[in-house]
Amino acid sequence: MTFRAHPNPRTVVITGASAGIGRACARAFATDDHRLVLVARGAGGLRAAASEAEAAGSPVRTIPADVADPDACEAVATEAEAEFGPVDAWVNDALVAVFAPFTEISPAEYRRVTEVTDLGYVNATRAALRRMLPRDHGTVVQVGSVIAHRGVPLQTAYSRAEHALQGWHEALRCELQASGSGVRVTMGQLPAVNTPQFDWVLNRMRGRARPVPPVHQPEVAARAVRYAADHPRRREYWVGARTAATLAANAVAPGLLDRCLARTGFDAQQEDRPRRADDPVNLWAPVNAVKDRGARGRFGSEARGRSFQPWASQHHGLLAAGLLVTAAGALSRGLQ
């Protein structure tokens, strides 16, 4: 996917920008000299992300912050606009998660996942809208997951947060439409991605945590997020064929999918290698406070660098037209 250069570079805020998808998003937006405000808890990753974006030609401001704190989100927005002027686009990507059976997750751990992965998006979006709504201009992109529509075992806290995020996004979108606002909100539903989070997620499974195959490189997700920011009228974008297949199956046969995940979901989310007692955990504090972990995780040998599904999600009209032509041709041949 290629992007046309913007004649007027925008001011873009990206949370969770120190690693994983957020880090890849920083690179994706830096290609057009956008003014970037990169937000995360880990200073080491932020410094490295800034260096990459600056090398691509973008001016950058880094702001260490925890999006679970609404005052911190407000301060980020204030500092961003003081540095670069009005925020044009805000990308929410910060998250934490726990891989464990529900009965083994403490109330405090559950609350923390909610505060970051759900309320962190709410806090950041509120700060963005306080500035965008009076100007009647701006876009907020929520980086979501297929789990927003389909809960999975061993990720009850993350599933709850993503489902809440999805419902809030839909309600907010309706409110903006009802008011006739020019501000847009959209959401990307992403597949399993090769990010470093599986090395620092709180894990109480027997094996080391891993993404469920098929796995995509974070750049696939970042290109989709960038496209969503450029074309925010769509309510959401699906990334990855497995995402589309899972959401379709869940819509028509959720009980069947329950049984399938009960049978396969436990083994698919962990490696045969046992987890290590000294594995880092980023639930309460960043593990990349000094060291840079980058965008990609340890599953590069199996990760896909391309996906047809984002194109299909972005071009429903062309795809539908192609399917109609194909069906008409097949029908014509059948009648001959």
Order of alpha helices (4+ residues) and beta strands (2+ residues): beta-alpha-beta-alpha-beta-alpha-beta-beta-alpha-alpha-beta-alpha-beta-alpha-beta-beta-alpha-beta-alpha-alpha-beta-alpha-alpha
